[in-house]
């Protein structure tokens, strides 16, 4: 057997023995301490950066809405405008509701 086969057999044997052991649901010793230490080591982002990120998201949503409304308006321009009543008639017809 060559060296690779020996290492392969040794690794397979170790894997079989490791799979036979029962896994624990508990975290390793000191895991919570390491997580908290890592969290505290991270610098807090400045408030201006958070506002900028929120503003960019809102800007993107507004641009998407504007583009979709412009596309809808461009598509609806082809329809016959004679079927739509003028604004004066619409206001006059709705006056009795007041």
Helices and strands as residue ranges (DSSP letters): H 3-20, H 31-41, H 47-76, G 81-83, H 87-94, G 95-97
